[in-house]
Amino acid sequence: ILNVEQSPQSLHVQEGDSTNFTCSFPSSNFYALHWYRWETAKSPEALFVMTLNGDEKKKGRISATLNTKEGYSYLYIKGSQPEDSATYLCAFHMNTDKLIFGTGTRLQVFP
Amino acid sequence: DAGITQSPRHKVTETGTPVTLRCHQTENHRYMYWYRQDPGHGLRLIHYSYGVKDTDKGEVSDGYSVSRSKTEDFLLTLESATSSQTSVYFCAISDPGTILQFFGPGTRLTVL
């Protein structure tokens, strides 16, 4: 059974704090690593997909890094804002058509 | 937003009844997926399709069947609904060129 683990499960930070979360995935049969942002009562929204070891992606205040050899990815949020409050999901994309999702990190940013 | 709709958006049904959920896309994407979302489990793949009439099982396929008779529609059927199938169901689409999956708005199903 393939396991994708995310930590922490939840995080509460103050507005302006920077934060980061981890996604661990199997280091074999790697095709891509996805990050999604999921607000309550909405559907998951794609943030990044990374395919190469050492990839770094950035979208505004959010960035992500990828290490395929050791099987982890970090998501960073710089200067968190209340509108960043959401669950952040990573998904491991094997060299098949399927994604295996982690259970997510639930971020709450307090004003 | 990617053109993905799901119907119905909410449904309450009784144990033992058949239920069909529909996912419709206007993007002409090749791949379509059905997931269920449950607390503590994140998103789990039920079935997916890689083309018309081409489908395969995901990790939680027991009790579910799917059909895809045309590119734009992917149907999920619960032949005889059980309370353990109470969940929120998401459809997603993707294309080999983009890799990313785009999700529909979800269907909340309650089986009493």
Interface residues (C-beta under 8 A of the other chain):
Chain A: A32 H34 K42 S43 P44 E45 A46 V49 T51 L89 A91 H93 D97 K98 L99 I100 F101 G102 T103 G104
Chain B: Y31 Y35 G40 H41 G42 L43 R44 L45 Y48 Y50 D56 G58 E59 F90 I99 L100 Q101 F102 F103 G104 P105 G106
